[in-house]
Amino acid sequence: MTAVVPGATAPVSNGPVDLPQASAADRSPWLRRYSQSLVLVDLGALCLAALLAVFVRFGSTPGDLRGYSYYGVAAALVVLWMAVLALSRCYEMRFVGSGPEEFRRVGNASVRLTAVVALIGYGARLDLARGFLAVALPSGLLLLLLGRYLARVVLRGRRLRGEWGHRVVVVGNHPQAEALIGLLRKEPLSGLHVVGACVPGARAWRNPTAALNVPILGSLAGVMDALLSSRADTVAIAASPGITAEALRRLSYELEGTGIDLLVAPALTNITGTRVSLRPVAGLPLLHLDEPELDGARKVIKAVFDRSLGLVGVLLLAPLLLLLAVLIRLDSPGPALFRQERVGRDGRTFGVLKYRTMVVDAEVRREAMLALNEHDGVLFKVRQDPRLTRLGRLLRRFSLDELPQLINVVKGQMSLVGPRPPLPSEVARYEGHAVRRLLVKPGMTGLWQVNGRSDLSWDETVRLDLRYVESWSLGLDLAILVKTVLAVVRGRGAY
């Protein structure tokens, strides 16, 4: 994506450099192999779904359609589905491994296939077996998404080991380049590994600097030489006053045919793609930002979703909830439930429910333990808290102590997904925009839960909560709920 960054008149490049003509796959061989493997994974998933549909509908003796066996119909459906996936750019390398965007494209392609099958069936007056389609279409979509998810697991594992990534050169003024490098390093799963930077006054910064901690490969006028010398396949432009619209346009021309991707970081951060759209005006791509949707129909839908799923959770988990309550009473003296005042939406207080994981006089002993606090900001956390009971440590490790909050969700005091519910004492110490966390209901889980839990700093917790507040959607909630299960099973960052 290319955007215009206004600024001063310093050029990004001093002229064309003879870079080898290549494709993205040539510069990142793993990307070609990964994309090819996705084709095989998708093909296997669709063949399995088609055969399952034939067996479920017809048994061991398949029927026929105008003299053709339904095995042939199933094969035709698989070929058509693969073609729709390709036309929907599900194998385009810039979308491969991109997470939500990749899954969205697979889902949209499957919806288009359904429409195509319906049109073909109606136009050709084909009496397609409804049972066959009722099994093939949904099972095919589920298996496609499952296959893509498993491929993502492999990709994530490789990237955590520093493999299967893109070599990135960051371009911009020192403060902006440093900020962009810091953001990229916080997201190792993006696969964007910074191998160097181009900044003003490069001659004075030939060695790695304390601020950037990456090699300085050149000035703003030597970007093309830096890309060649570092064998980079991606250039990331930080929003800087030294980069003009004309210089950025020239750089995009020079990169044509080289296989090097051009990424441009906007001046605005922590704004998700659901709120951003491009509005071209006189050849200038302007970013249009939608206001956060905190009220209206989406709020009602979210409330219905939360309470319905919360009620289902209470009913299904009732035996486990009762068992845990009994075990807590047997493990240590005191009640099974712990009720604590927390601050909800718009500053309204409510009593959050948790299983008791500490001794009964834990609150009395809290003041004496403030010196042991291992967390920054307004939070109070002690990794080896002596007030925890034996069972309490296990409950906290797997977040089982928070299950009673399903009752708070059913009562409408909390959401399944949202910012962390704060204490009144924490809210009293909020500074800056942290108070915006109170614009929505607090949640049992959230971005803070799936990105490190108690291991996060206070600033990072606030950043993630504000990102959720301004960008929430049901799709995001579902993604966070799935990731929460994985985070809880791993038991990392909980104490």
Residue, then its C-alpha position, 0 to 999 in steps of 0.5 A: m500500500t502506498a500513501v502520501v506523507p507530506g514533508a520537506t523536500a529531501p529526496v529519498s533517492n538520488g537516481p535509479v540504481d540497477l537492481p536485479q529484476a525479480s519477483a517477491a518469491d525470488r527474494s523470499p524463496w520460503l514464500r513461494r514454498y509456503s504459497q505452493s503448500l497452501v494450494l496443496v492444503d486447500l486441495g486436500a481439504l476440498c477433496l476431503a469435503a467433497l468425498l464426505a458429502v458424497f458418502v453422507r448423501f449417497g453412501s457407498t453407492p453414489g448417485d448420478l447427475r444426468g448420467y455422470s457419477y457424483y464423484g465427477v460432480a464432486a471433482a468439478l466442484v473442487v476444481l471450481w472452488m480452487a479457481v474461485l480461491a485463486l481469482s479471489r487472490c487467496y494465493e497472492m503472496r502479500f496476503v499469504g500469512s496475513g492472518p485475519e485478511e487471509f481468512r477473510r478472503v477464503g471466507n469471501a471466496s467460499v461465499r462467491l462459490t455458493a453464488v456461482v453454484a446456485l447460478i449454474g444450477y439454476g441456469a442449466r436446470l441442474d437438479l443438484a442433490r441438496g444433501f450433497l451441497a448441504v454437506a460439501l459447502p460448509s464442511g469445505l469452508l471449515l476444512l479450508l479455514l482449519g488447513r490455513y490455521l494449521a499452516r499459520v501455526v507452522l509459519r508462526g513457529r518458524r518466525l519465532r525462531g527467526e526464520w521465514g521472514h522479510r528483510v526490511v530497511v527502514v527509512g526516515n528521520h531518527p525519531q520516526a525510524e526508531a519508533l517504527i523499528g520498535l513497533l516491528r520488533k514488538e511483532p516478531l510474528s509479522g516476519l518483518h526483520v529490520v536489517g538496516a536503516c536509512v536516516p539523515g546524516a548517515r555519514a555521522w552514524r555509520n555504526p549501529t546507534a544506541a537509539l536504533n540498534v541497527p546498522i545505518l546503511g545510508s542517508l535518505a538519498g541512498v535507499m536503493d544502494a542500501l536495499l542492494s547491499s543488504r539484500a532486503d526484500t522490503v522497504a518500510i517508510a516511517a512518516s517523516p518530514g524528510i520524505t516528500a510525496e514526490a520522493l516517495r513516488r520516485l521510489s515506488y517507480e524505481l522499485e517496480g519489477t524488483g520484487i521489493d515491497l514498499l510499506v508506508a507507515p502513517a503518522l497515525t498509530n493504533i488505528t485498525g484497518t476496519r476504521v480506515s479507508l482510502r479516499p482518492v482526491a485529485g490523485l492524492p490518497l487521503l486516509h478517511l478515519d471512521e469514528p469508533e462505534l460505541d453505541g447504536a445497533r452494534k452495541v445491542i448486537k454485542a450485548v445480545f451476543d455476550r449475554s447469550l453466550g455467557l448464559v450458555g457458558v454458565l449452563l454448560l460449565a455448571p458442574l465444573l463451577l460447582l466442583l471448583a467451589v467445593l475444592i476451594r472450600l476444602d483447600s483453605p478456610g473461607p468462602a469459595l467466591f470473592r467479590q470485589e468492587r470494580v469500575g465498569r462502563d462510564g465509571r459505574t461500579f459493580g461487584v466482580l465475582k471470582y473464585r477465591t485464590m488467596v487467604v481470607d485476610a489477603e486485602v488486609r495484608r496487601e498494604a504490607m506487600l506494596a514494596l514487592n510489587e513487580h508491575d509498573g503503572v497503577l497495577f499491583k502484581v507479585r509473581q510469587d505472592p505468598r497470599l495465594t493458596r495451593l489451589g489458588r496458584l493453579l486456578r490463576r495459572f489457567s484463569l479458572d478463577e475468572l469463570p464466575q465472571l460469566i454471571n457478571v456477563v449475564k447480568g450485563q455488567m461485563s462483556l466476554v471481551g473488553p478492557r481489563p476491569p480496573l479497581p477504583s483506586e487504579v481509575a483514580r490514578y489514570e492519566g491522559h487517555a487511559v480513562r477511555r478504557l471506561l467507554v465500553k464494558p470491561g471484559m473477561t478477556g481482551l487483547w491484554q489477555v492474548n498478548g502477554r497477560s500479567d507480563l505486559s507493562w502498564d503502558e502496553t496494557v493501556r495501548l491494547d485496551l484503547r486499541y480494542v475500544e476504538s476498533w471492536s467488532l464481533g469478528l474481533d471478539l470471536a478472534i480474541l475468544v479463540k486466542t484466549v483459549l490458546a493463551v490459557v492452555r499455555g498458562r503464560g503470563a498468569y500469576 
